[in-house]
Amino acid sequence: MPMAEETSFQDLQIHDNQLGSKINDAACKIAREVANEGDAMVAGGICQTPTYLTTMDKEKTKAEFRKQMKVFVDNGVDFIIAEYYEHVEEAVWAVETIKEYNVPVAANLCIGPEGDMHGVSPGDCAVKLVNAGAEIVGVNCHFDPPTSIETVRLMKEGLDKAGLKAHLMVQPLGFMTPDCGKQGFIDLPEFPFGLEPRIITRWDAHKFARDAYNVGIRYIGGCCGFEPYHIRAVAEELAPERGYHPTGSEKHDPWGQGLRLHTKPWVRARAHRDYWENLKPSSGRPFSAALSTPCNWGVTAGDELLQQHKSETSVEEMKNLIKRNQVKDSNVVNDTPEVFN
């Protein structure tokens, strides 16, 4: 079943609640219009809040979730996805708030096999979310497909051990990030504007879909870095299980078989699944390292550095941040940019 998701503009609502609400309302209507074209469902997205990171106050955080929920309730979305949570505590509060509105909940954490930022294991995180009322649990963002699948496998392990059942979900990055630390790709020096060399191939997307399905995951999608051709690859890989191919598949031959018509014989020799499944693509960058060293600042909820600003970071604050980053980041060597001197 296809899904159209609308994630609330939380940060914008903090600064201009009226404008944020209008944007979210328009997004819900567009999502429903598109969903109706393909017999799909519409999901609303509730995300982590600056309030939690700054105050860790339960009632204040829940009040922010209720603000996010209003537009989705008004527009009658089919279910809610509580996603992109680094701390299971906040995710549990989100699920509890959503259940006040009697709608189904899918709860996603942006964690890896090490667990959340407070050290709660994936298995224990899953148990907490299901006990709070989530019907679907899993992960999204921050980590690549193999790491995300392993994390969901650990979540399933925890649920099985506790005698609990839930549907499983995964929406990983469309980048390969095996060098991530506990906080995921946001610690990589390439984040966020230099990640393109890490983009997965469509063949990686095929493998991701099959591996996820084999683990028992049935809600399979993608997050940052995923492009339409990746989603098509996921749908095509699982066409036997789904019973049909995605729209547009008739426009190309699977696994590069259209290359059989290529003028060059060595390219024609690539017109089969085995070639593309076993390809080890290169970056084409002579001095590019295979892996990076994550920054690992070790900052999490409650830390002074995560105090949320309502105004732009000052020049003096930028200088201090850049100086700290130069100490932490061994991948980039530079002086403080002239604009901040």
Salt bridges, closest charged atoms under 4 A:
ASP25 OD1 - LYS29 NZ 2.96
GLU64 OE2 - LYS67 NZ 3.47
ASP74 OD2 - LYS70 NZ 2.78
ASP78 OD2 - ARG32 NH1 3.21
GLU96 OE1 - LYS58 NZ 3.82
GLU96 OE1 - LYS62 NZ 2.96
GLU100 OE2 - ARG66 NH2 2.92
GLU135 OE2 - LYS99 NZ 2.78
GLU150 OE2 - ARG153 NH2 2.78
GLU157 OE2 - ARG153 NH1 3.19
ASP160 OD2 - LYS156 NZ 3.12
ASP179 OD2 - ARG198 NH2 2.72
GLU190 OE2 - ARG198 NH2 3.07
ASP211 OD2 - LYS207 NZ 2.60
GLU236 OE2 - ARG232 NE 3.98
GLU236 OE2 - HIS252 NE2 2.72
GLU237 OE1 - HIS206 ND1 2.93
GLU237 OE2 - ARG210 NE 2.94
GLU237 OE1 - ARG273 NH2 3.18
GLU241 OE2 - ARG210 NH1 2.89
GLU277 OE2 - ARG273 NE 3.02
GLU317 OE1 - HIS309 ND1 4.00
